[in-house]
Amino acid sequence: MQALNLGEVWQNVAAPVLVIRGSKDTVMSRADSSAIAETVNRVHPGKARYLEMEGMTHGFTVEKKFQGEMVTVILNWAKEQLAKEAASSRTGGMGRLKNNHRGGPGKASRLPAPQVNGLCPFPIGP
């Protein structure tokens, strides 16, 4: 498999990005996690948000207990993004179907499989 330049991959992401990192994450460093948001925002200003949760691991746990409130954080962020997109399409913005990386509804992603299997470059399961 050829070398993967994740910085280049993230530069090509025009969709909204929510980067969540726990302060006890041993998979992704703070520098790498924040670099994702910084890279996306450099090319697409305001498209990425970085959140760091105190005491949380890569698997969204604190002291082995899943942090269910993270589901609410993610859903609220997703609703906010959908509202922005709806407002943009009402005011003549590009809209979801015209500004995506899938080539239109029902088309396969152009990204190689490793990039679409997860949000971070490291697998956390089988």
C-alpha positions, 0 to 999 in steps of 0.5 A, a space after each residue: 500500500 502506498 504512503 498516505 498523506 493524511 494532511 492532503 486528505 483532510 485538505 480535500 474535505 469540504 464537509 463540516 468536520 467535528 474533531 473530538 479528542 479526549 485528554 486521555 486519548 492514547 491513539 491520537 495526540 492533541 497535536 494531530 487532532 487539532 491539526 485536523 481541524 486547523 487543516 480543514 479550516 485553513 482551506 475551508 474556513 469555519 468548516 471544522 470544530 475541535 473539542 477536547 473532553 477532560 479525562 476521556 479516552 479515544 473510545 469516549 470513555 472516562 474510567 471505563 464508562 462510556 460518556 453518553 452525553 457525547 451522543 448529544 454533543 454530536 447530534 447537536 453539532 449535526 443539527 447545527 450543520 444541517 440548519 446552516 446547510 438549509 439556510 445556505 441553500 435557501 440563500 443561493 448557496 451550493 447546498 448539500 447535493 451540489 457540494 459533496 465528495 460523492 459526485 452526487 446522490 448514490 455515487 460511490 465516494 472517490 476516497 480510497 477505502 481506508 479513509 472512509 472506514 473511520 474518522 481517524 487513521 487508526 482502527 479501534 476495532 476489528 
